[in-house]
Amino acid sequence: MRRSIYILLIFLAGACDRNELPVAPTTAPKASDKLLSMDVRSITQLEPGRATNVAVTRSGSIYWVQETAEENDLVFEMDESGVPRSTPIGSTGITTMLGERGTGNVQSLAAMGDSVWFYFSGGSGAKSMCVIGRYQPGASDVQIFVGSEQLSAASDMGFALDVARGTLLTTEGGSLWLWLRHSDEGLLLRIDPSAEPGSPKAISRPFKHLLGASEPIDLRSNDLRLAGGAGDSLLMIDPGTSTLWRVASDGSAEALWDLGGLPRRTARPVWSKDRILLFAARSESMVDSKQQAPPIEPMPAEYPTFVTLRQGERAVVVTPNAIVTRGDVDSNLLDLSELVPESKPNSWIAYDRRSGHLLRFSRIHVPGLE
């Protein structure tokens, strides 16, 4: 009963903050060619409008899961053959491993090498089943890495863990983080992939508060966009402060860019070498940031758009008419929450919430922009 009440409260609170889907532009895109373009191709058709989580392994296999209202999820895989197939990662399999058949959602996927990590939130009756797991495709082995009790102790969330949303984040330096949040609290936990499953070193909370230039940063909001960054750091877009932050492993945050003028509907940032890729859809604009950070120049004039940022340089912008789509995917209405890098350069996988397509985005080569 307690879990149901928490879920109802979080759902009602989230419904008030839900952003509107992007709307079609009122003018047709210009016909002139641009210097940089993005080629978009559908990989497979999924259900539109679903919470969908994607991961891509080093060998190129694509994994995805669509969360279901019935809390009976199943993760699928597609290799170079292009044929989707089910994996052992699913609500039934996970809860059975935990001793009781229950329900729940696979809320996040992340790849490290060829291993796939997942965060599962569910239960059976009054029993909580919130766990971090690892799947190693070669061995067809699903392993519970951090169990419910250990996760509850590390987060200090108690019963509220049942209604917290969890997102796994991998960094360039090989670190793995878990971002947990609900209406009353948000925090970051660090997972050590080299530790023994269930050992005290498997998960820790390096800091209790994320500190910006002058005050703590609230990690409760689902409007935040967190992603892995350079080394062990994270990147975070905060529409509330209109800032792109770098989050260090000690909990300090540095303002990298003022995002004022960019749409609030922006996907999670993507780190690649010394550059950051952003996708922004047509929506209400963020106000100017109060942080001491450089603005984006030039600021895109049309949306949706892809923006590449590098400190000390002007932004590189892919304009709407340079986003080349096919079939029933409308480039003007793209609704992406994340771009997942593939192992090959200038290529990303993303789920389009409006059309339901799982898409591959390939940036056409321009010298000096790799």
Buried (B, 14 or more C-beta within 10 A) or exposed (E): EEBEEBEEBBEEBBEEEEBEBBEEBEEEBEEEEBEBBBBBBBBBEBEBEBBBBBBBBEEBBBBBBBBBEEBBBBBBBBBEEEEBEEBBBBBBBBBEBBEEEBBBBBBBBBBBEBBBBBBBBBBBEEBBBBBBBBBEBEEEEBBBBBBBEBBBBBBEBEEBBBBBBBBBBBBBEEBBBBBBBBBBBBBBBBBBBEBEBBEEEBBEBEBEEBBBBEEEBBBBBBBBBBBBBBEBBBBBBBBEBBBBBBBBBEBBBBBBBBBBBBBBBBBBBBBBEEBBBBBBBBBEBBBEBBBEBEBBEEBBEBBBBBBBBEEEEEBBBBBBBBBEBEEEBEBBBBBBBBBBBBEEEBBBBBBBBBBBBBBBBBBBEEEEBE
